[in-house]
Amino acid sequence: MAQKILVTGAGGIAGVNFVRAIRASRREYYVAGTDHSKYYIQFPDLQARYLTPRHDDRKFVGRVSEIARKEGVEFIHPQPSSEALVLSARRRELPASVLLPPPKVMTVAQDKLETQKVLAASGVAVARTRTVRRVSDVEGLFKALGSPLWIRARHGAGGRLSLLCGSPPEANHWMSLWLAKGIAIEEFIIQDYLPGRNIAWDSIWWDGRLVTSYCRERIEYPFKHISPSGITGTPSVARTIRDARVDGVAEMAVKAVDRRASGAYSIDVKEDEDGKPCVTEVDAGKFHSTMPLWGYVAVRHLKLPWYSNLAELYVTLGMKGKVRGGIPAHDLIPSGYYLIRNIDSGVLLWREDGWKERVL
């Protein structure tokens, strides 16, 4: 019999990729999905699709539970971190299992300022980070930290409120614009600018043990020319790499945030001017947008073992609580492969020797 799972937020890019990866697995799955958009829920390949309220609606958890009972699902995967946090906090109300960190861990991980504090206290390399109480504080921060500085939001994804500022007036104008639009000044943090490689480290954990991981360099973002920061969330060009230094600092970061980590942990790393990797974010309980897509590529195009499909590995752990040994802890996906993607253009898997395959 097909194993039944429910994917919430299934209509987003990451949700569609997650469902696609499950469809590429060795087992048969019955997949139901939810979204609050009546348009985007049409994208994923689902046996059943439902609309729910947004995660901050008091009826959200009840609606998800109602759907899970109706469909008889055994496992629930909330893809958006906002929905994952709500379901983690109220997991006892759910009629199916989840594989999520405790809500306390997820709350810290979704706050970039608190994450930086926890990481720094554990000796993990991070960018120097400051907060501001008033816009007039900015000039002093430039004198103390130097120039340029990176301004960003404490919460959210996709480079929310971020801009590289070269002077106090530029930073003042940027922050004042958003303050006028109702953003609280407490939402801003100011950090050292790290000019090196932009790296994503994706991993699966079980009871404090790293099960497997791989890392990739983000090279370009879609529509970067119309974004003030040049960052728009998920990359349009990324390549797999191997770097033991990244592995080391990313593992330290996960353990600093959650000593008994279980599930998916996605780490963002930037290199400083000397090439030293520094952790900028720890996404606890969340799949990066292309993490399941790389798993799809691994089994469909690179013909790697089943566990290279991280979506299936994660679901298997969530439903069975164990997997067989022999899974490499690092470098799950070979280095040197580029994933090139853009709206209405499909997805290409490419190497610099000229080899390529169309993925989507």
Backbone hydrogen bonds, N-H to C=O, Kabsch-Sander energy under -0.5 kcal/mol:
donor,donor_aa,acceptor,acceptor_aa,energy
3,Q,28,E,-1.8
5,I,30,Y,-2.6
6,L,75,F,-2.3
7,V,32,A,-2.5
8,T,6,L,-0.5
8,T,77,H,-1.9
10,A,7,V,-0.6
10,A,34,T,-2.5
12,G,9,G,-1.3
16,V,12,G,-2.9
17,N,13,I,-2.3
18,F,14,A,-2.3
19,V,15,G,-2.4
20,R,16,V,-2.4
21,A,17,N,-2.4
22,I,18,F,-2.2
23,R,19,V,-2.1
24,A,20,R,-0.9
24,A,21,A,-0.6
25,S,22,I,-1.5
29,Y,27,R,-0.5
30,Y,3,Q,-2.8
31,V,29,Y,-0.6
32,A,5,I,-2.5
32,A,30,Y,-0.6
33,G,48,A,-2.3
34,T,7,V,-2.2
35,D,50,Y,-1.4
38,K,36,H,-0.6
41,I,37,S,-1.5
42,Q,39,Y,-1.5
43,F,40,Y,-1.7
46,L,44,P,-1.3
47,Q,31,V,-2.7
48,A,31,V,-1.0
50,Y,33,G,-2.2
52,T,35,D,-1.6
57,D,54,R,-1.8
60,F,57,D,-2.1
63,R,59,K,-2.2
64,V,60,F,-2.4
65,S,61,V,-2.6
66,E,62,G,-2.3
67,I,63,R,-2.3
68,A,64,V,-2.6
69,R,65,S,-2.3
70,K,66,E,-2.3
71,E,67,I,-2.5
72,G,68,A,-1.0
73,V,68,A,-1.7
74,E,4,K,-2.9
75,F,4,K,-1.0
76,I,97,S,-2.6
77,H,6,L,-3.2
79,Q,8,T,-2.1
79,Q,77,H,-0.7
84,A,80,P,-2.4
85,L,81,S,-2.2
86,V,82,S,-1.4
87,L,83,E,-2.4
88,S,84,A,-2.3
89,A,85,L,-2.0
90,R,86,V,-1.2
91,R,88,S,-1.1
93,E,90,R,-1.8
94,L,91,R,-1.4
97,S,74,E,-1.7
106,M,102,P,-2.1
107,T,103,P,-2.5
108,V,104,K,-1.8
109,A,105,V,-2.5
110,Q,106,M,-1.8
111,D,108,V,-1.5
112,K,110,Q,-0.6
112,K,154,R,-3.1
115,T,111,D,-2.6
116,Q,112,K,-2.0
117,K,113,L,-1.9
118,V,114,E,-2.4
119,L,115,T,-2.7
120,A,116,Q,-2.6
121,A,117,K,-2.1
122,S,118,V,-0.9
122,S,119,L,-0.7
123,G,120,A,-1.5
124,V,119,L,-2.6
130,R,190,I,-2.8
132,V,188,F,-0.5
137,D,134,R,-2.1
138,V,135,V,-1.8
141,L,137,D,-1.4
142,F,138,V,-2.0
143,K,139,E,-1.7
144,A,140,G,-1.9
145,L,141,L,-3.1
146,G,142,F,-2.0
149,L,165,C,-2.5
150,W,191,Q,-3.0
151,I,149,L,-0.6
151,I,163,L,-2.6
152,R,189,I,-2.2
153,A,160,R,-1.7
154,R,187,E,-2.5
162,S,159,G,-2.2
163,L,151,I,-2.1
165,C,149,L,-2.9
165,C,163,L,-0.7
171,A,167,S,-2.1
172,N,168,P,-3.0
173,H,169,P,-2.5
174,W,170,E,-2.2
175,M,171,A,-2.6
176,S,172,N,-2.6
177,L,173,H,-2.0
178,W,174,W,-1.4
179,L,175,M,-2.5
180,A,176,S,-2.1
181,K,177,L,-0.7
182,G,179,L,-1.6
183,I,178,W,-2.4
187,E,184,A,-2.0
188,F,185,I,-1.6
189,I,152,R,-2.5
190,I,130,R,-2.8
191,Q,150,W,-2.8
192,D,128,R,-1.8
193,Y,148,P,-0.8
194,L,192,D,-0.6
196,G,271,E,-2.9
198,N,218,R,-0.6
199,I,197,R,-0.6
199,I,269,V,-3.3
200,A,216,R,-2.9
201,W,267,I,-2.8
202,D,200,A,-0.5
202,D,214,Y,-2.1
203,S,265,Y,-1.2
204,I,212,T,-2.1
205,W,263,G,-2.8
206,W,209,R,-2.6
208,G,261,A,-2.8
209,R,206,W,-1.7
211,V,204,I,-2.7
212,T,204,I,-1.4
214,Y,202,D,-1.7
215,C,241,I,-0.7
216,R,200,A,-2.4
217,E,239,R,-3.0
218,R,198,N,-3.4
218,R,216,R,-0.5
219,I,217,E,-0.5
219,I,237,V,-2.9
220,E,237,V,-1.6
224,K,221,Y,-1.1
226,I,223,F,-1.6
227,S,224,K,-1.0
230,G,227,S,-0.7
234,T,232,T,-0.8
236,S,220,E,-2.2
237,V,220,E,-1.7
238,A,339,L,-1.4
239,R,217,E,-2.0
240,T,337,Y,-2.4
241,I,215,C,-2.4
247,D,243,D,-2.1
248,G,244,A,-2.4
249,V,245,R,-2.3
250,A,246,V,-2.5
251,E,247,D,-2.3
252,M,248,G,-2.0
253,A,249,V,-1.8
254,V,250,A,-2.2
255,K,251,E,-2.3
256,A,252,M,-2.0
257,V,253,A,-1.7
258,D,254,V,-2.8
261,A,258,D,-1.2
263,G,205,W,-2.9
265,Y,203,S,-2.0
266,S,283,D,-2.3
267,I,201,W,-3.0
267,I,265,Y,-0.5
268,D,281,E,-2.1
269,V,199,I,-2.9
270,K,278,C,-2.6
271,E,197,R,-1.6
272,D,276,K,-2.3
275,G,272,D,-2.2
278,C,270,K,-2.8
279,V,125,A,-2.8
280,T,268,D,-2.6
281,E,268,D,-1.3
283,D,266,S,-3.1
284,A,282,V,-1.0
285,G,264,A,-2.3
285,G,283,D,-0.5
286,K,264,A,-0.6
286,K,283,D,-0.8
291,M,288,H,-1.1
294,W,290,T,-2.6
295,G,291,M,-1.3
296,Y,292,P,-2.1
297,V,293,L,-2.4
298,A,294,W,-2.4
299,V,295,G,-1.8
300,R,296,Y,-2.6
301,H,297,V,-2.2
302,L,297,V,-2.1
304,L,298,A,-2.9
308,S,305,P,-2.3
309,N,306,W,-1.9
310,L,308,S,-1.3
312,E,309,N,-0.6
313,L,309,N,-2.2
314,Y,310,L,-2.3
315,V,311,A,-2.2
316,T,312,E,-2.7
317,L,313,L,-2.2
318,G,314,Y,-2.5
319,M,315,V,-2.0
320,K,316,T,-2.8
321,G,316,T,-0.6
321,G,317,L,-1.9
332,L,213,S,-2.5
336,G,240,T,-2.8
337,Y,334,P,-0.5
338,Y,350,W,-3.3
339,L,238,A,-3.0
340,I,338,Y,-0.6
340,I,348,L,-2.8
341,R,236,S,-3.0
341,R,339,L,-0.5
342,N,346,G,-1.3
345,S,342,N,-1.8
346,G,342,N,-0.6
348,L,340,I,-3.0
349,L,357,E,-2.9
350,W,338,Y,-2.4
350,W,348,L,-0.5
351,R,355,W,-2.4
354,G,351,R,-1.8
357,E,349,L,-2.4
359,V,347,V,-2.7
359,V,357,E,-0.6
360,L,347,V,-1.4
